[in-house]
Amino acid sequence: MALTDEQKAFYRENGYLKYDKRILNDAEIDALRQRSEDIVYGRLNHIPPRFIQLEAKFRGNTDLSVDPLDTVRKMTQLCYFDDLFATAAKNKAIVDVIEDMIGPNIKLYTDQLMMKPRFNGTVTGWHQDSVAWPQFAPQEHVSCWLALDDATVDNGCMTVIPGSHHWGPIARQYQDAFLSNPLLAEPRPVEIKAGYCMFHHGLNFHRTGANTTPSRRRGLALHYIRAETMYLGIEDEEARLLTECEKPRGEFRFMLIRGQEFPGRV
Ligand SMILES: O=C(O)CCC(=O)C(=O)O
């Protein structure tokens, strides 16, 4: 068991947990940063372009004077294509916590290396992960957000609304009404040092601010689900290819992280 009773109670009540145990040492952080840079600079080309998203203002813009590392918004599914990122998703200290939260049979739904580039990083608006990913039943995710740089209020750390997960999934058209309701707690920024992480419930409302500072704020978001989860599939072909790592329809299985997988499930 990784979490104390106090930590479990905090997570149950607040829907997030800033974790006190260091996950990555300096060498491991450097290796992941280096890998992300090798991908962005094209020194490695094992990540299909579909999974690398630029900040909006650089899409279709070939201004060569900008450092490419300052233009990338996020890279997704790295764990499925890259051994170092896969190792991070299977990190024992992280997965022990996930097991405390969702049980012994664990799969990775997806991962997002949120680059929040210095000078150009834009806001990620308020959202609930589980609502963004309705193709699962039940719609339950738990995420680990692992800092590869120090994440601060100034450079766009995670901000959560404690306890917001208790209200269930909120349809998008009601989000503004929900977020302005006085029953909600005040948003709370969660600053995290490189190598440390936080966890959040799939129904917890969270956002990250812009990064106009000269410091990078890379964070690896690892999203886990129970292996018992039903997968409802994705109709739209572009969205499916992203989720299913470009595999032909019917071939993809989500990555088993711990425990066993089940026929007909994710
Ligand atoms: O790192 C970010 O900027 C956003 C992360 C996020 O929304 C998530 O982990 O669900």
The ligand as an ORCA input file, in Angstrom:
! r2SCAN-3c Opt
* xyz 0 1
  O      -0.309     20.175    -18.155
  C      -1.252     20.815    -18.628
  O      -1.062     21.918    -19.118
  C      -2.653     20.261    -18.607
  C      -2.733     18.902    -17.963
  C      -4.107     18.330    -17.883
  O      -5.100     18.946    -18.202
  C      -4.262     16.961    -17.394
  O      -3.275     16.342    -16.959
  O      -5.395     16.435    -17.427
*
